[in-house]
Amino acid sequence: MGQEIDLMINYPRPKRNVKGRGASKTDIDRALARKFGREFFDGDRAHGYGGFSYHPRFWQPVIPTFQQHWGLTSASSVLDVGCAKGFMMHDFAELIPGITVKGIDISEYAIQNAIKDMRSHVEVADAKSLPYPDKSFDYVISVTTIHNLDRVELNKSLQEIERVARLGSFITVDAYRNDEEKERMFAWNLTAKTILHVDEWKELFKDIGYTGDYYWFMP
């Protein structure tokens, strides 16, 4: 198993009204969000992002952290599992010219509305069955994605990440360390089907044979 390391440390942290969101969210909101369509990305804030558009302030501060951690160069290749509209991929390509970036997402809407320069590099696909041969990419990244699967499907997605990554990987998942964080996590969550204590996640990684790096999302 890899490192517990926050490679997202420089991602902007907005202030979140977790209690307010938890009180206002309904099962209908969650059902709409889990379709990962227009409503989730560009619909009402009640069931998603409330508008999902590119801004360099989000991913450009993060890319150098990945670059330093893995020693990424123009010769490197990276797959983004759960790439949405390809914003992180765009910034990888902009900040590390020549790097190979590809992305998959379950959302047809996100892929159809991907940022222009990444449209030829993204495709609709399932994290449980990545459409690439073994060891196709130096590194695989999956940020707040695989926890949207149930346990059986999630296990398969981890095995798939392990299969296509040649040198390493990094994932983030919804998690908690104590009862207070658990309450906040479940109040905030719209889409995750698997939310575990950090120790349970580590045990799962060990059981599955996941050897990549990992960290947690906590609102």
C-alpha positions in Angstrom: 0.0 0.0 0.0 1.2 3.5 -0.8 1.3 6.7 1.3 -1.5 8.5 3.1 -0.5 11.9 1.6 -2.5 15.0 0.8 -1.6 15.8 -2.8 -4.6 18.1 -2.9 -3.3 20.3 -0.1 -3.2 23.4 -2.4 -6.7 23.0 -3.7 -8.8 25.9 -2.6 -10.9 25.1 0.4 -14.3 26.9 0.2 -16.3 27.5 3.4 -19.0 24.9 3.5 -22.4 25.2 5.3 -22.5 21.5 6.1 -25.4 21.7 8.5 -27.5 23.8 6.2 -26.9 21.5 3.3 -27.7 18.4 5.4 -31.0 20.0 6.5 -32.0 21.0 3.0 -31.1 17.9 0.9 -33.8 15.4 0.0 -33.8 11.9 -1.5 -34.9 13.5 -4.7 -31.8 15.8 -4.7 -29.6 12.7 -4.2 -31.3 10.8 -6.9 -30.8 13.6 -9.4 -27.2 14.0 -8.3 -26.4 10.3 -8.9 -27.5 10.6 -12.5 -24.4 12.7 -13.0 -26.1 14.7 -15.8 -26.8 18.3 -16.4 -28.6 18.7 -13.1 -25.6 17.6 -11.2 -23.0 19.7 -13.0 -24.9 22.8 -14.2 -28.3 22.6 -12.5 -29.5 23.9 -9.2 -27.0 23.9 -6.3 -29.5 21.7 -4.3 -28.4 18.6 -6.3 -24.9 19.3 -7.4 -22.3 21.9 -8.2 -24.7 24.6 -9.3 -22.5 25.4 -12.3 -19.3 23.5 -13.2 -17.0 25.7 -15.2 -13.2 26.1 -15.6 -11.1 28.4 -13.5 -7.3 28.1 -13.2 -7.4 28.9 -9.4 -8.7 25.4 -8.7 -6.2 22.9 -10.3 -3.2 25.0 -11.3 -2.0 25.2 -7.7 -2.4 21.5 -7.4 -0.5 20.3 -10.5 3.0 21.2 -9.2 2.4 19.0 -6.1 1.7 16.0 -8.3 4.6 16.9 -10.5 7.0 17.0 -7.6 5.7 13.9 -5.9 6.0 11.7 -9.0 8.7 13.6 -10.9 6.3 14.1 -13.9 7.8 15.3 -17.2 6.8 15.7 -20.8 7.4 12.0 -21.2 4.9 11.0 -18.5 1.4 9.7 -18.9 -1.6 10.2 -16.6 -5.1 8.9 -16.6 -7.9 10.7 -14.7 -10.6 8.4 -13.6 -13.7 10.5 -13.0 -12.4 13.4 -15.1 -15.7 15.2 -15.4 -15.1 18.1 -17.9 -11.4 17.6 -18.0 -10.3 20.6 -16.1 -7.5 18.9 -14.2 -6.3 17.3 -17.4 -6.2 20.7 -19.1 -4.0 22.2 -16.4 -1.7 19.2 -16.5 -1.2 19.7 -20.2 -0.8 23.5 -19.8 1.8 23.3 -16.9 3.7 20.2 -18.1 3.8 20.7 -21.9 4.0 17.4 -23.8 2.6 15.2 -21.0 0.1 12.6 -22.1 -3.3 13.0 -20.4 -6.4 10.9 -20.8 -9.7 10.8 -18.9 -12.8 8.8 -18.4 -16.1 9.6 -16.8 -19.4 7.8 -16.4 -21.2 11.0 -17.3 -22.1 11.5 -20.9 -23.1 15.1 -20.1 -19.6 15.9 -18.7 -17.8 14.3 -21.6 -20.0 16.1 -24.2 -19.3 19.4 -22.4 -15.6 18.8 -21.7 -13.2 21.7 -22.0 -12.4 22.2 -25.7 -8.7 21.2 -25.8 -9.4 17.9 -23.9 -12.4 16.6 -25.9 -10.2 14.3 -28.0 -8.6 12.9 -24.8 -11.7 12.0 -22.8 -14.4 9.3 -23.2 -17.4 7.9 -21.5 -16.4 4.8 -19.6 -16.9 3.0 -16.3 -14.3 2.9 -13.5 -15.1 -0.8 -13.0 -13.9 -1.6 -16.5 -11.2 0.8 -17.7 -10.9 0.6 -21.5 -7.1 0.3 -21.5 -4.6 -2.5 -21.6 -2.5 -3.4 -18.5 0.1 -0.8 -17.4 -1.2 1.7 -20.0 -0.3 4.8 -17.9 2.5 5.8 -15.7 0.1 7.2 -13.1 -3.7 7.0 -12.4 -5.5 9.7 -10.5 -9.1 9.5 -9.2 -10.4 12.3 -7.1 -13.7 11.9 -5.2 -15.0 9.3 -7.6 -14.8 5.7 -6.6 -16.7 6.2 -3.4 -19.7 6.8 -5.6 -19.8 3.0 -6.1 -21.1 0.3 -3.8 -18.5 -1.9 -2.1 -18.4 -4.7 -4.7 -18.1 -2.2 -7.6 -15.6 -0.1 -5.6 -13.3 -3.1 -5.1 -13.4 -3.7 -8.8 -12.5 -0.1 -9.6 -9.5 -0.3 -7.3 -8.3 -3.4 -9.1 -8.8 -1.7 -12.4 -6.7 1.3 -11.3 -4.0 -1.1 -10.0 -4.1 -2.9 -13.4 -3.6 0.1 -15.7 -1.1 2.0 -13.5 2.5 1.3 -14.3 4.3 3.3 -11.6 1.7 4.6 -9.2 -1.7 6.1 -8.4 -3.6 8.5 -6.1 -7.2 8.5 -5.0 -9.3 10.5 -2.6 -12.5 9.2 -1.0 -15.1 10.4 1.5 -14.0 9.4 5.0 -14.2 10.3 8.7 -12.1 9.9 11.8 -14.6 10.3 14.5 -18.4 10.7 15.2 -18.4 14.4 14.6 -16.7 14.0 11.2 -19.1 11.1 10.4 -22.1 13.3 11.0 -20.7 16.1 8.9 -19.8 13.7 6.1 -23.2 12.1 5.9 -24.9 15.5 6.1 -22.8 16.8 3.2 -22.9 13.7 0.9 -25.0 13.7 -2.2 -23.5 10.9 -4.3 -21.2 8.6 -2.3 -22.4 5.0 -1.7 -19.4 4.0 0.3 -18.3 6.2 3.2 -15.9 4.6 5.7 -13.7 5.4 8.7 -10.2 6.0 7.6 -9.0 2.8 9.3 -11.7 0.9 7.4 -10.5 2.4 4.1 -6.9 1.4 4.9 -8.0 -2.2 5.6 -10.0 -2.3 2.4 -7.0 -1.1 0.4 -4.9 -3.8 2.0 -7.4 -6.5 1.3 -7.8 -5.5 -2.3 -4.1 -5.1 -2.9 -4.2 -1.5 -3.8 -0.6 -0.2 -3.8 -1.2 3.5 -4.7 -1.3 6.7 -2.6 -4.5 7.9 -1.0 -6.1 10.7 1.0 -9.5 11.7 2.3 -12.2 14.2 1.5 -13.9 15.6 4.6 -16.2 18.7 4.4 
